[in-house]
Amino acid sequence: MTEMPALTTERLSVRPLTSEDFPAYRALEPDIPDDRQRATLAWRVASYSELGALLQPPYGERAITLRAGGTLVGLCGLVPAFGPFGLLETWPRDPDEERARRFLPAVGMYWMLDPAYRGNGYATEAAAALIAYGFGEMCLQRIVASTEHTNTASQAVMSRLGMRLDRNPEPEPPWFQVVGILDA
């Protein structure tokens, strides 16, 4: 599989991260120490070519930038995911062995926006570009996204993308409280 190209929408570019993105990248998660942020960004930048060399899918985070001016406003990406997708209503509350048997592989989608740029539809626009690429070029069959019960903004993005929302009645794990599922 080849490296994912930059994806463009009317207002955005979804492109690979570069080391030059560090100041804006750093600002997205200010509570994480600089050295950890630098190491994480370097790993993400290296992963594009490393995955390509191994003929693996172009997983990983991408920069969401404004086409007018190139400002980095957030991150999004596709990642391997393993969870109770579509099974939350019957997800067993007992033996770990039974729970693991019910986990399914899928491709997870991720987005995160700088608070100053939220409320403009950028997450939906970037995620829609990833979905089109994932279903069209990568031939994916299912894309999922997950969030907490309280993250109504992400749940709204999932709904606008046409995802079916499954709600976990249990508080744990927090990343599986609400799961959006979109099949090709």
C-alpha positions, 0 to 999 in steps of 0.5 A: 500500500502506498502512503496516503496523499494529502487530502483536500476539501473545500477549506482544509488539507489533511496531510502528513505531519512534519517536524516543522509542525511542532509549535502548533502540534505542541499547543494541542496538548499543552499538559504533555511535556515538550520532550514527550511531544517531540518524541511522539511527533518524530515517531508519527512522522517516521511511521508514514515511510516505515509503514509504506516500506512494510506495505502496510496501510497508511495508518496514523495521525495527519495534520488538519490545516486550513487551505487558506494560510496553512494553519494547523488547526487539529489532528485526525487519522486512521488507526487499527482498533479492536473492541466491542464494535456493534456489541455494546448492548450485549457486551458481557460484564463477566469473564474476560475470556468471553469479553475478548472473544467478542472483540472485533477488528476494525479501523478507528478514526480519530480527530482532535481540534484546537479549541480556538477552531472548534464549532466550524465543522472542521472535524466533520469535513476532515473526517469525511475526507478520511472516510472517503479515502478509507472506503474508496482507496483502502477498501475498508469495510468498517470505520469506527470512532469512540468517545465518552458519554459527555463528549457530545461534540464528537457524538454530533460529528459521528452523527453528521458523518452518518455513523450509527451510535452505540452506547455502552451502559457501563462507565468503563472503559471510558473510550467505549462509552459511545461508539460510532460505526460506519459500514461501507 
